[in-house]
Amino acid sequence: MIWIISALLLFLGFSMAMTPYITQRGIIFGITLPKETDDITHLKKQYFNQNMLLSVLMVVLFVLFDKGMNVSDEKLSIIMVVFISLQMVFGIVTYFIANRKVDYYKNKLIEEGYQPNKKMVLDLHYRENMTIFPTWLLVAIQLIIIAIEIIITIKNQAIIPDKIIMQWDFQGNPTRMVDKTWFNIYSLPVIQLVMVFILSFTNESYKRGKQRVMNNQSVKWSQSFRKISSYIGTVIAVLVQIMMFSIQMTSVVPFLTEKTMSKIVFILIGIMLLTIIGLMVIYGQSGSRLDPSSVTPQAYDDDKYWKWGMFYFNREDPSFWVEKRMGIGMTINLANWKAVAFVVIPIVFILGLSFFIG
């Protein structure tokens, strides 16, 4: 188990560290730039090294706490949460610092006569010529998994234990149990149904999201990226549902042992992490790593709508989805209340459901 957590910490650190190397072409730390200088290259390497160093340090400390100091599983769980939170906060803070440095450099270029590109390029056939995994099929696959799970649960009511396991330690031992009630029995399938909505709607974002292209070649990169992202997202969505299915078959319907369930969960998480790393390294955001030797045209400058190079807030833009500037995939327009509601409501629902369990 300790090595799984260590791998997770390394993955998180690597994901943060790779941020400046996988962003859209012409964008560095959330700022549009006409070219990359030696100073900018050094800044990117510095960001990578800082985040990876912290990640490796936390892994060493985590192993030390477990093997050298024999810290209890309960304390290890707390340490894991602290380390993951620290890695994310550190990555965001160092990204923000780099964003300010690049913004300062860009302002100096403007003072010297550089003119940002305010001309947006649109391809009217962008969505027509792009394919994604059919959303209806993704919904159907997930619903079939959930339906099988519910049927098995209903047919095996008699063998459901009086106490349902809700949490395990790193060794697979139960640490939290709740009484057998209808609410507790079917709370996980309800959460899965909410996940169907979130994961399927996210799949649509790759086709309906705002396009950001620079020339005909970048259109092909973007379409290729969104297509592969949709298929990878589909794989992840199905694996998440299978993972939750296996948890239901362990905690509620005792068909699987804790060890078997743990192996299934870790294997599925490993597959998901590998697919995400593959997307980052091979494609990059919006296909930025495809054909790296090609010339990059000057990008459309809409920096004023990107707060700290991370959050898109544009009241004049009706777009629901836009491509991320930090990380890989899609994000929302925070000025669009529908987009904000899409994110907030499911989170509040799941947290509320988790709070009332037991």
C-alpha positions in Angstrom: 0.0 0.0 0.0 2.8 2.4 0.9 4.2 2.1 -2.6 0.9 2.9 -4.2 0.6 6.1 -2.1 4.2 6.9 -3.1 3.4 6.4 -6.7 0.4 8.7 -6.3 2.6 11.4 -4.8 5.1 11.1 -7.6 2.4 11.3 -10.2 0.9 14.4 -8.6 4.4 16.0 -8.5 5.1 15.1 -12.1 1.8 16.4 -13.3 2.4 19.8 -11.6 6.0 19.9 -12.8 5.1 19.2 -16.4 2.6 22.1 -16.5 4.8 24.5 -18.5 5.8 21.8 -21.0 2.3 20.7 -21.9 0.4 24.0 -22.2 -1.0 25.4 -25.5 1.6 26.7 -28.0 2.4 30.4 -27.6 1.3 30.3 -23.9 3.8 30.2 -21.1 2.6 30.1 -17.5 -0.8 31.4 -18.6 0.7 34.3 -20.6 0.7 34.6 -24.4 4.2 35.3 -25.6 5.7 35.6 -29.2 8.8 33.6 -28.4 10.6 31.7 -25.6 13.9 33.2 -24.4 16.7 31.6 -22.4 15.3 33.2 -19.2 11.8 31.7 -19.9 13.4 28.3 -20.6 15.3 28.5 -17.3 12.1 29.5 -15.4 10.3 26.4 -16.8 13.2 24.1 -15.7 13.2 25.8 -12.3 9.5 25.2 -11.9 9.9 21.5 -13.0 12.8 20.9 -10.6 11.1 22.5 -7.6 7.9 20.5 -7.9 9.7 17.2 -8.5 12.1 17.8 -5.6 9.2 18.4 -3.3 7.5 15.3 -4.6 10.5 13.1 -4.1 11.1 14.6 -0.6 7.6 13.8 0.5 7.8 10.2 -0.8 11.0 9.7 1.2 9.4 11.1 4.3 6.3 9.1 3.8 8.3 5.8 3.5 10.3 6.9 6.6 7.2 7.5 8.6 5.8 4.0 7.6 8.9 1.8 7.7 11.3 3.6 10.0 9.0 5.2 12.6 6.0 2.7 12.5 3.5 5.5 12.4 -0.1 4.2 12.8 -2.3 3.9 9.7 -4.6 6.7 11.0 -1.7 9.1 11.3 -0.4 8.0 7.9 -3.8 8.8 6.4 -3.5 12.3 7.8 0.1 12.7 6.6 -1.0 11.6 3.1 -3.7 14.2 2.9 -1.3 16.9 4.2 1.3 15.9 1.6 -1.1 15.8 -1.3 -2.5 19.2 -0.2 1.0 20.6 0.2 2.0 19.4 -3.3 -1.0 21.1 -4.9 -0.6 24.3 -3.0 3.1 24.5 -3.7 2.5 23.8 -7.4 -0.2 26.6 -7.6 1.9 29.1 -5.7 5.0 28.5 -7.8 2.9 28.7 -10.9 1.5 32.0 -9.8 5.0 33.4 -9.1 6.1 32.3 -12.5 3.0 33.8 -14.1 3.9 37.2 -12.5 7.4 37.0 -13.8 6.3 36.2 -17.4 3.7 38.9 -17.3 6.4 41.4 -16.2 8.6 40.2 -19.1 5.7 40.6 -21.5 5.0 44.2 -20.4 8.6 45.0 -21.0 8.2 43.7 -24.6 5.1 45.8 -25.1 7.0 48.9 -23.9 9.6 48.1 -26.5 7.0 47.9 -29.3 5.6 44.4 -29.2 2.0 44.3 -30.4 -0.1 41.5 -28.9 -2.3 39.6 -31.4 -5.9 40.7 -30.9 -7.2 38.8 -34.0 -9.1 35.6 -33.2 -9.0 32.8 -35.8 -12.1 30.6 -36.1 -12.7 27.5 -38.2 -16.4 27.4 -39.0 -16.2 23.6 -39.7 -14.2 22.9 -36.5 -16.9 20.9 -34.8 -18.2 19.3 -38.0 -14.8 17.7 -38.7 -14.2 16.5 -35.2 -15.3 13.3 -33.6 -15.5 12.2 -30.0 -16.7 9.1 -28.3 -20.5 9.0 -28.5 -21.9 10.5 -25.3 -25.0 8.4 -25.5 -22.9 5.2 -25.6 -20.8 6.4 -22.6 -24.0 7.1 -20.7 -25.4 3.6 -21.6 -22.2 1.8 -20.6 -22.2 3.5 -17.2 -25.9 2.9 -16.6 -25.5 -0.8 -17.5 -22.7 -1.2 -14.8 -24.9 0.6 -12.2 -28.0 -1.4 -13.1 -26.1 -4.7 -12.7 -24.8 -3.4 -9.4 -28.3 -2.5 -8.1 -29.8 -5.8 -9.3 -27.1 -7.8 -7.5 -27.6 -5.7 -4.4 -31.4 -6.2 -4.4 -31.1 -10.0 -5.0 -28.7 -10.4 -2.2 -30.4 -8.4 0.5 -30.3 -11.4 2.9 -26.5 -11.7 3.0 -25.9 -7.9 3.5 -24.3 -7.6 6.9 -25.9 -5.5 9.7 -22.8 -3.3 9.6 -21.6 -1.8 6.3 -18.0 -0.9 5.9 -17.4 2.7 4.8 -13.7 3.1 5.2 -10.5 1.0 5.3 -7.0 1.6 6.5 -3.8 1.1 4.4 -3.8 -2.6 5.3 -7.4 -3.2 4.1 -8.8 -3.3 7.7 -12.2 -1.6 8.3 -12.0 1.6 10.2 -15.5 3.0 9.9 -18.8 1.1 9.8 -22.4 2.2 9.6 -25.8 0.5 10.3 -27.6 -1.4 7.5 -30.2 1.0 6.2 -31.7 1.5 2.7 -29.9 4.9 2.6 -26.5 3.4 3.4 -27.0 0.4 1.1 -27.8 2.5 -2.0 -25.8 5.7 -1.3 -22.9 4.6 -3.6 -25.1 3.8 -6.6 -26.7 7.2 -6.2 -23.3 8.9 -6.2 -22.5 6.8 -9.3 -25.6 8.2 -11.1 -24.4 11.7 -10.3 -21.0 10.7 -11.7 -22.7 9.6 -14.9 -24.0 13.1 -15.4 -20.7 14.7 -14.6 -18.5 12.4 -16.7 -20.8 12.3 -19.7 -21.3 16.1 -19.8 -17.5 16.5 -19.5 -17.2 14.3 -22.6 -19.4 16.7 -24.5 -17.1 19.5 -23.5 -14.5 18.3 -26.0 -16.8 18.9 -28.9 -18.7 22.0 -27.6 -15.8 23.8 -25.9 -14.6 27.1 -27.2 -12.0 26.6 -30.0 -8.6 28.2 -29.9 -6.7 27.8 -33.1 -3.9 29.7 -34.9 -3.7 28.1 -38.4 -4.8 25.0 -40.3 -2.1 22.9 -38.6 -3.2 23.9 -35.1 -6.8 22.9 -36.0 -5.6 19.4 -36.7 -3.6 19.3 -33.5 -6.6 20.6 -31.5 -9.1 18.1 -33.1 -6.7 15.2 -32.6 -6.2 16.2 -28.9 -9.9 16.5 -28.2 -10.7 13.2 -29.9 -8.1 11.3 -27.9 -9.0 13.1 -24.7 -12.6 12.0 -25.2 -11.6 8.4 -25.6 -9.3 8.5 -22.7 -12.0 10.2 -20.6 -14.4 7.4 -21.6 -11.9 4.8 -20.4 -11.4 6.6 -17.1 -15.2 7.1 -16.7 -15.8 3.3 -17.1 -12.9 2.4 -14.8 -14.3 4.7 -12.1 -17.7 3.0 -12.3 -16.1 -0.4 -12.2 -14.0 0.7 -9.2 -17.1 1.9 -7.3 -18.9 -1.3 -8.4 -16.1 -3.4 -6.7 -16.4 -1.3 -3.6 -20.1 -1.9 -3.4 -19.5 -5.7 -3.9 -17.1 -5.5 -0.9 -18.7 -3.2 1.6 -22.4 -3.9 1.0 -22.7 -7.2 -0.8 -19.8 -9.3 0.6 -18.8 -11.0 -2.7 -15.2 -9.7 -2.7 -12.6 -9.7 0.1 -11.0 -6.4 1.2 -7.7 -7.6 -0.3 -9.3 -8.4 -3.7 -11.1 -5.1 -3.8 -7.8 -3.2 -2.9 -6.0 -5.0 -5.8 -8.8 -4.1 -8.2 -8.8 -0.4 -7.1 -5.1 0.0 -7.3 -4.8 -1.7 -10.7 -7.6 0.6 -12.1 -6.0 3.7 -10.5 -2.7 2.7 -12.1 -4.3 2.3 -15.5 -5.9 5.7 -15.2 -2.7 7.4 -14.1 -0.8 5.9 -17.0 -3.3 7.0 -19.6 -3.2 10.6 -18.2 0.6 10.6 -18.3 0.5 9.3 -21.8 -1.9 12.1 -22.9 0.3 14.7 -21.2 3.6 13.5 -22.6 2.5 12.5 -26.2 -0.1 15.1 -26.9 0.1 18.0 -24.5 -2.7 20.5 -24.1 -4.5 21.1 -27.4 -1.9 18.9 -29.2 0.9 21.2 -28.3 3.5 18.4 -28.3 2.6 17.1 -31.7 5.1 17.9 -34.4 7.3 20.1 -32.1 9.6 21.2 -34.9 6.9 23.1 -36.7 6.7 26.9 -36.5 4.2 28.3 -34.0 2.1 31.3 -35.2 1.5 34.2 -32.8 -1.3 33.2 -30.4 -4.5 35.2 -29.9 -4.1 37.3 -26.8 -6.9 37.2 -24.3 -4.8 37.3 -21.2 -7.0 39.9 -19.5 -9.7 37.2 -19.1 -7.4 34.7 -17.4 -6.9 35.5 -13.7 -3.4 34.5 -12.6 -3.2 32.4 -15.8 -5.5 29.8 -14.3 -9.1 30.9 -14.1 -11.1 32.1 -17.1 -13.6 34.9 -16.3 -15.2 36.6 -19.3 -18.7 38.0 -19.0 -18.8 38.8 -22.8 -18.1 35.2 -23.7 -21.1 32.8 -23.6 -18.8 29.8 -23.7 -19.4 27.1 -21.1 -16.2 25.2 -21.6 -12.7 26.5 -22.6 -9.3 24.8 -22.9 -7.2 25.0 -19.8 -4.1 27.2 -19.5 -2.8 25.4 -16.4 -2.9 21.6 -16.8 -4.5 19.5 -19.5 -8.2 19.2 -20.5 -11.1 21.6 -20.2 -12.2 24.1 -17.6 -15.2 26.4 -17.2 -15.9 30.1 -17.8 -16.4 31.3 -14.3 -18.5 34.2 -15.5 -21.1 31.8 -16.8 -23.4 30.9 -13.9 -24.6 27.7 -15.6 -21.0 26.5 -15.7 -20.4 27.3 -12.0 -23.7 25.6 -11.1 -22.6 22.5 -13.0 -19.5 22.2 -10.8 -20.9 23.3 -7.5 -24.2 21.5 -7.3 -22.9 17.9 -7.8 -20.1 18.6 -5.3 -22.5 19.9 -2.7 -24.8 16.9 -3.3 -22.1 14.3 -2.9 -20.6 16.0 0.2 -24.1 16.3 1.7 -24.9 12.6 0.9 -21.6 11.6 2.5 -22.3 13.6 5.6 -25.7 12.0 6.2 -24.4 8.4 5.7 -24.6 6.6 9.0 
